[in-house]
Amino acid sequence: MMSKKVVQIILVFMVVLFLIPLFAMPGLTDEMVDGAQLFEANCAGCHVNGGNIIRRGKNLKRRAMEKHGYTSVETIADLVTYGKGNMSAYGDRLTAPEIQAVSEYVLQQSQKNWQS
Ligand code: HEC
């Protein structure tokens, strides 16, 4: 029969093994709040290439965004959180950091006019 000491060592070893993936997590979570990926998954259906398939004038190109007052991450994040017209709210589907990341991405892309 194994001594208590050996069992304890094995247990500690297992706990350490279990914890390793947790330390590897930050890289993973960075990936999960990648604005470009979030945009592809949640927004591109209507806003492919910064357009708008439902209301053409309300696209994400620089000129429309400036005209409609979406010139900061905060104003975009607000719209994404609460929705507007035919665009639904994402406040209960995306986390706050995700909304932040996707809004930063949209602002950056609009300033480049979606030229890749
Ligand atoms: C079901 C289609 C649909 C999806 C999906 C969608 N939107 Fe929209 N979006 C719209 C519509 C429609 C409008 C115009 C709203 C209005 O002002 O009446 C709009 C407007 C916008 C605007 C303002 C554009 C302007 O020039 O006024 C931004 C920014 C925006 N959406 C970002 C996003 C982001 C980011 C996502 C993903 C998290 C997203 N949208 C997902 C349909 C969609």
Residues whose N, C-alpha, C, O or C-beta is under 5 A from the ligand:
A	BS01	HEC	N42 C43 G45 C46 I54 R55 G57 K58 N59 L60 A64 M65 H68 Y70 I76 V80 K84 G85 N86 M87 Y90 V102 V106
